[in-house]
Amino acid sequence: MTFMKQALNSAIRAQSHADVPIGAVIVHNGQIIARGENMVQLKQNPTLHAEIVAINRACKKLGTKFLDDCDIYITLEPCAMCATAISFARIRHVYYAAADEKGGGIAHNAKVYESDRHLWRPNVTQIPEYADESATLLREFFIARRKNKNGE
């Protein structure tokens, strides 16, 4: 199973506890060392995005604050907060599935890594073959959420 597929499994876990279905995995030497899913609703903490959860777990597992020999796979383009955290953690490569035209912080909106003031710029690759699966998961989540709010 691919690393992105594992990130999608983490996204499904997030959805199971009413969080936006976004997942991330961090890979070191070809092995997954940390997984993260959105936990904003579960823990009532707006900073607990999938990437932040995975970074915290990876740092703890490796006993370091820098992950410069690690890659992260994420189901959705990271927001500006997560893109910055990825930079601060010095993650080597970011792979993401679906683009986020509204809230993305890499290819859209803030474009965090385009500033020459950023000390660490990871390589970034979109993996489009998983974009539809990730986007569908998100779309269905928000459709269900709207129906529940409207009492349907």
Backbone as CSV, one residue per row, in Angstrom:
resi,resn,N_x,N_y,N_z,CA_x,CA_y,CA_z,C_x,C_y,C_z
1,MET,0.845,-1.182,0.000,0.000,0.000,0.000,0.893,1.249,0.000
2,THR,0.525,2.220,-0.790,1.360,3.420,-0.915,1.242,4.308,0.320
3,PHE,2.211,5.193,0.454,2.194,6.123,1.586,0.972,7.036,1.527
4,MET,0.600,7.477,0.327,-0.567,8.360,0.219,-1.840,7.601,0.588
5,LYS,-1.921,6.342,0.238,-3.089,5.545,0.618,-3.174,5.454,2.148
6,GLN,-2.040,5.338,2.808,-2.017,5.318,4.272,-2.482,6.664,4.841
7,ALA,-2.100,7.758,4.187,-2.581,9.080,4.614,-4.092,9.173,4.447
8,LEU,-4.621,8.600,3.366,-6.077,8.588,3.168,-6.768,7.779,4.265
9,ASN,-6.153,6.685,4.705,-6.719,5.912,5.823,-6.768,6.766,7.090
10,SER,-5.750,7.592,7.305,-5.756,8.499,8.453,-6.856,9.543,8.317
11,ALA,-7.102,9.995,7.103,-8.192,10.952,6.867,-9.543,10.339,7.231
12,ILE,-9.723,9.086,6.894,-10.975,8.395,7.230,-11.127,8.287,8.751
13,ARG,-10.016,8.063,9.459,-10.061,8.044,10.931,-10.507,9.402,11.478
14,ALA,-10.009,10.476,10.886,-10.413,11.820,11.323,-11.918,11.984,11.171
15,GLN,-12.437,11.548,10.062,-13.871,11.654,9.799,-14.678,10.866,10.824
16,SER,-14.133,9.756,11.302,-14.860,8.928,12.266,-15.094,9.642,13.585
17,HIS,-14.302,10.676,13.901,-14.546,11.453,15.121,-14.962,12.889,14.787
18,ALA,-15.659,13.037,13.665,-16.294,14.298,13.255,-15.308,15.404,12.888
19,ASP,-14.057,15.030,12.594,-13.086,16.014,12.132,-13.032,16.008,10.609
20,VAL,-12.596,17.123,10.041,-12.427,17.220,8.599,-11.454,16.117,8.177
21,PRO,-11.830,15.312,7.170,-11.022,14.147,6.805,-9.742,14.504,6.042
22,ILE,-8.726,14.822,6.806,-7.392,15.074,6.263,-6.431,14.208,7.063
23,GLY,-5.533,13.542,6.342,-4.562,12.676,6.991,-3.165,12.934,6.487
24,ALA,-2.188,12.527,7.289,-0.780,12.698,6.935,0.023,11.532,7.481
25,VAL,1.078,11.173,6.766,2.054,10.214,7.279,3.448,10.784,7.028
26,ILE,4.348,10.479,7.938,5.741,10.899,7.799,6.583,9.640,7.613
27,VAL,7.454,9.715,6.600,8.268,8.572,6.197,9.744,8.884,6.434
28,HIS,10.431,7.921,7.032,11.871,8.022,7.297,12.508,6.713,6.846
29,ASN,13.502,6.791,5.989,14.179,5.594,5.465,13.198,4.571,4.892
30,GLY,12.203,5.068,4.167,11.257,4.182,3.494,10.202,3.552,4.382
31,GLN,10.125,3.984,5.649,9.154,3.422,6.591,8.310,4.534,7.198
32,ILE,7.030,4.258,7.398,6.168,5.225,8.087,6.560,5.237,9.557
33,ILE,6.894,6.427,10.057,7.260,6.545,11.478,6.200,7.289,12.280
34,ALA,5.288,7.989,11.568,4.241,8.718,12.281,3.044,8.915,11.362
35,ARG,1.881,8.900,11.974,0.618,9.153,11.278,-0.089,10.281,12.010
36,GLY,-0.870,11.016,11.275,-1.667,12.064,11.902,-2.973,12.239,11.170
37,GLU,-3.994,12.538,11.919,-5.267,12.908,11.321,-5.750,14.155,12.036
38,ASN,-6.605,14.918,11.376,-7.155,16.108,12.024,-7.792,15.705,13.347
39,MET,-7.502,16.470,14.389,-8.063,16.221,15.720,-8.621,17.505,16.320
40,VAL,-8.934,18.458,15.478,-9.422,19.767,15.923,-10.693,19.621,16.750
41,GLN,-11.674,18.903,16.222,-12.947,18.710,16.934,-12.775,17.778,18.130
42,LEU,-12.051,16.696,17.910,-11.868,15.692,18.958,-11.228,16.286,20.209
43,LYS,-10.201,17.109,20.027,-9.462,17.683,21.155,-9.804,19.150,21.421
44,GLN,-10.707,19.706,20.594,-11.095,21.121,20.719,-9.855,22.023,20.727
45,ASN,-9.021,21.819,19.720,-7.770,22.570,19.595,-7.564,22.900,18.118
46,PRO,-7.643,24.180,17.742,-7.564,24.544,16.324,-6.210,24.303,15.676
47,THR,-5.183,23.984,16.451,-3.865,23.745,15.867,-3.617,22.273,15.548
48,LEU,-4.510,21.387,15.914,-4.262,19.959,15.743,-4.672,19.459,14.354
49,HIS,-4.063,20.060,13.335,-4.227,19.582,11.966,-3.411,18.307,11.802
50,ALA,-3.734,17.526,10.799,-3.073,16.230,10.576,-1.555,16.359,10.511
51,GLU,-1.076,17.396,9.825,0.372,17.577,9.676,1.044,17.842,11.018
52,ILE,0.418,18.670,11.848,0.985,19.016,13.154,1.021,17.775,14.053
53,VAL,-0.057,17.006,14.030,-0.115,15.772,14.827,0.995,14.821,14.386
54,ALA,1.150,14.648,13.076,2.183,13.742,12.557,3.589,14.249,12.891
55,ILE,3.822,15.549,12.761,5.140,16.116,13.087,5.473,15.882,14.557
56,ASN,4.511,16.136,15.443,4.747,15.910,16.873,5.108,14.459,17.160
57,ARG,4.392,13.561,16.542,4.645,12.133,16.760,5.998,11.715,16.190
58,ALA,6.350,12.226,15.023,7.632,11.872,14.399,8.810,12.400,15.220
59,CYS,8.701,13.626,15.702,9.772,14.196,16.526,9.957,13.385,17.800
60,LYS,8.853,12.992,18.399,8.928,12.181,19.616,9.568,10.827,19.324
61,LYS,9.155,10.205,18.223,9.691,8.885,17.883,11.193,8.950,17.613
62,LEU,11.640,9.976,16.884,13.058,10.084,16.542,13.884,10.796,17.612
63,GLY,13.214,11.428,18.566,13.931,12.146,19.614,14.668,13.362,19.101
64,THR,14.059,14.069,18.156,14.703,15.236,17.553,13.664,16.287,17.195
65,LYS,14.115,17.513,17.018,13.192,18.566,16.598,13.227,18.783,15.096
66,PHE,14.202,18.205,14.403,14.299,18.359,12.958,14.065,17.033,12.261
67,LEU,13.331,17.101,11.176,12.967,15.904,10.409,13.518,16.024,8.984
68,ASP,14.754,16.499,8.872,15.297,16.829,7.552,15.592,15.622,6.671
69,ASP,15.506,14.424,7.211,15.634,13.241,6.365,14.302,12.487,6.278
70,CYS,13.218,13.251,6.424,11.875,12.683,6.364,11.053,13.344,5.259
71,ASP,10.039,12.622,4.811,9.072,13.117,3.841,7.692,13.034,4.474
72,ILE,6.792,13.927,4.048,5.422,13.900,4.557,4.456,13.766,3.381
73,TYR,3.473,12.903,3.550,2.419,12.667,2.568,1.117,13.135,3.193
74,ILE,0.410,14.022,2.497,-0.787,14.657,3.049,-1.898,14.584,2.012
75,THR,-3.111,14.361,2.478,-4.225,14.207,1.548,-4.691,15.519,0.929
76,LEU,-4.347,16.644,1.542,-4.753,17.958,1.037,-3.580,18.918,1.163
77,GLU,-3.458,19.815,0.205,-2.420,20.847,0.271,-2.432,21.509,1.644
78,PRO,-1.307,21.585,2.313,-1.266,22.169,3.653,-1.658,23.647,3.681
79,CYS,-2.297,24.041,4.774,-2.605,25.455,5.001,-1.301,26.182,5.353
80,ALA,-1.369,27.493,5.500,-0.172,28.286,5.809,0.440,27.878,7.151
81,MET,-0.397,27.586,8.162,0.123,27.169,9.465,0.915,25.870,9.333
82,CYS,0.351,24.913,8.641,1.012,23.614,8.508,2.231,23.697,7.597
83,ALA,2.145,24.485,6.539,3.304,24.662,5.659,4.471,25.261,6.442
84,THR,4.171,26.200,7.316,5.217,26.805,8.140,5.775,25.788,9.135
85,ALA,4.917,25.005,9.761,5.378,23.973,10.701,6.261,22.955,9.985
86,ILE,5.892,22.593,8.766,6.699,21.665,7.967,8.083,22.267,7.730
87,SER,8.118,23.551,7.441,9.397,24.242,7.235,10.213,24.271,8.523
88,PHE,9.581,24.616,9.637,10.291,24.668,10.916,10.844,23.295,11.304
89,ALA,10.123,22.228,10.935,10.584,20.864,11.221,11.647,20.408,10.215
90,ARG,11.860,21.199,9.188,12.857,20.913,8.140,12.588,19.613,7.404
91,ILE,11.319,19.324,7.165,10.958,18.126,6.411,11.478,18.279,4.982
92,ARG,12.038,17.212,4.475,12.718,17.232,3.180,11.776,17.402,1.995
93,HIS,10.663,16.663,1.996,9.783,16.650,0.822,8.327,16.568,1.265
94,VAL,7.493,17.384,0.648,6.051,17.388,0.886,5.378,16.810,-0.354
95,TYR,4.563,15.787,-0.136,3.731,15.217,-1.189,2.283,15.434,-0.760
96,TYR,1.461,15.998,-1.636,0.047,16.155,-1.280,-0.831,15.705,-2.436
97,ALA,-2.050,15.305,-2.094,-2.980,14.771,-3.097,-3.796,15.898,-3.731
98,ALA,-4.763,16.426,-3.015,-5.675,17.426,-3.584,-5.166,18.841,-3.323
99,ALA,-5.323,19.687,-4.311,-5.015,21.111,-4.138,-6.130,21.748,-3.318
100,ASP,-5.808,22.821,-2.609,-6.798,23.541,-1.805,-6.775,25.011,-2.210
101,GLU,-7.639,25.343,-3.148,-7.666,26.717,-3.666,-8.103,27.725,-2.618
102,LYS,-8.915,27.302,-1.657,-9.390,28.211,-0.603,-8.382,28.396,0.522
103,GLY,-7.863,27.295,1.050,-7.055,27.379,2.256,-5.627,26.908,2.115
104,GLY,-5.221,26.514,0.918,-3.873,26.009,0.714,-2.822,27.068,0.991
105,GLY,-1.683,26.644,1.460,-0.627,27.588,1.794,0.650,27.393,1.006
106,ILE,0.625,26.461,0.039,1.830,26.198,-0.739,1.663,26.659,-2.186
107,ALA,0.700,26.098,-2.877,0.482,26.447,-4.287,-0.561,27.553,-4.436
108,HIS,-1.306,27.814,-3.372,-2.382,28.802,-3.407,-2.246,29.767,-2.228
109,ASN,-2.914,30.871,-2.311,-3.008,31.861,-1.233,-1.652,32.311,-0.701
110,ALA,-1.275,31.896,0.514,-0.067,32.406,1.164,1.214,32.045,0.421
111,LYS,1.234,30.913,-0.254,2.422,30.446,-0.977,3.679,30.595,-0.109
112,VAL,3.599,29.966,1.040,4.594,30.118,2.109,6.027,29.950,1.635
113,TYR,6.281,28.984,0.777,7.664,28.694,0.411,8.224,29.616,-0.665
114,GLU,7.414,30.529,-1.173,7.901,31.449,-2.199,8.652,32.644,-1.627
115,SER,8.572,32.856,-0.339,9.278,33.966,0.301,10.755,33.624,0.449
116,ASP,11.628,34.580,0.101,13.047,34.307,0.283,13.461,34.466,1.742
117,ARG,12.545,34.811,2.602,12.840,34.910,4.032,12.637,33.568,4.734
118,HIS,12.101,32.608,4.013,11.883,31.297,4.615,13.202,30.553,4.686
119,LEU,13.572,30.092,5.865,14.869,29.463,6.055,14.959,28.057,5.470
120,TRP,13.859,27.345,5.452,13.862,25.962,4.953,12.722,25.787,3.976
121,ARG,13.052,25.394,2.767,12.034,25.137,1.739,12.106,23.666,1.346
122,PRO,11.071,22.917,1.677,11.066,21.515,1.248,10.772,21.427,-0.254
123,ASN,11.116,20.311,-0.841,10.633,20.025,-2.184,9.145,19.733,-2.065
124,VAL,8.388,20.078,-3.077,6.934,19.887,-3.031,6.481,19.205,-4.315
125,THR,5.652,18.164,-4.156,5.105,17.445,-5.300,3.638,17.146,-5.041
126,GLN,2.795,17.494,-6.000,1.407,17.049,-5.918,1.331,15.667,-6.560
127,ILE,0.575,14.773,-5.949,0.358,13.431,-6.495,-1.090,13.385,-6.989
128,PRO,-1.306,13.766,-8.236,-2.671,13.951,-8.743,-3.517,12.683,-8.810
129,GLU,-2.884,11.506,-8.864,-3.692,10.290,-8.958,-4.525,10.030,-7.703
130,TYR,-4.232,10.729,-6.600,-5.033,10.604,-5.374,-5.889,11.837,-5.101
131,ALA,-5.808,12.823,-5.974,-6.534,14.082,-5.762,-8.043,13.867,-5.735
132,ASP,-8.570,13.091,-6.668,-10.025,12.879,-6.726,-10.537,12.150,-5.487
133,GLU,-9.814,11.132,-5.055,-10.235,10.370,-3.874,-10.252,11.268,-2.632
134,SER,-9.232,12.067,-2.483,-9.159,12.982,-1.340,-10.255,14.043,-1.415
135,ALA,-10.423,14.639,-2.577,-11.441,15.685,-2.751,-12.846,15.134,-2.541
136,THR,-13.099,13.922,-3.008,-14.419,13.298,-2.820,-14.694,13.067,-1.343
137,LEU,-13.712,12.589,-0.610,-13.859,12.376,0.830,-14.227,13.685,1.532
138,LEU,-13.541,14.758,1.176,-13.824,16.074,1.765,-15.205,16.583,1.363
139,ARG,-15.515,16.477,0.083,-16.813,16.962,-0.417,-17.966,16.244,0.279
140,GLU,-17.881,14.924,0.372,-18.945,14.146,1.017,-19.064,14.486,2.504
141,PHE,-17.946,14.723,3.162,-17.952,15.113,4.566,-18.735,16.416,4.751
142,PHE,-18.445,17.416,3.921,-19.107,18.715,4.080,-20.565,18.672,3.645
143,ILE,-20.915,17.847,2.686,-22.323,17.672,2.316,-23.092,17.098,3.505
144,ALA,-22.531,16.062,4.132,-23.180,15.440,5.299,-23.272,16.431,6.452
145,ARG,-22.245,17.224,6.662,-22.255,18.200,7.748,-23.350,19.236,7.529
146,ARG,-23.489,19.726,6.301,-24.547,20.705,6.005,-25.923,20.109,6.201
147,LYS,-26.111,18.859,5.792,-27.410,18.202,5.968,-27.746,18.103,7.446
148,ASN,-26.778,17.741,8.270,-27.023,17.609,9.704,-27.351,18.951,10.350
149,LYS,-26.711,20.012,9.903,-26.985,21.346,10.457,-28.369,21.841,10.043
150,ASN,-28.821,21.393,8.870,-30.133,21.814,8.377,-31.245,20.898,8.884
151,GLY,-30.907,19.910,9.675,-31.918,19.026,10.246,-32.428,17.986,9.285
152,GLU,-31.750,17.786,8.220,-32.209,16.785,7.234,-31.776,15.396,7.627
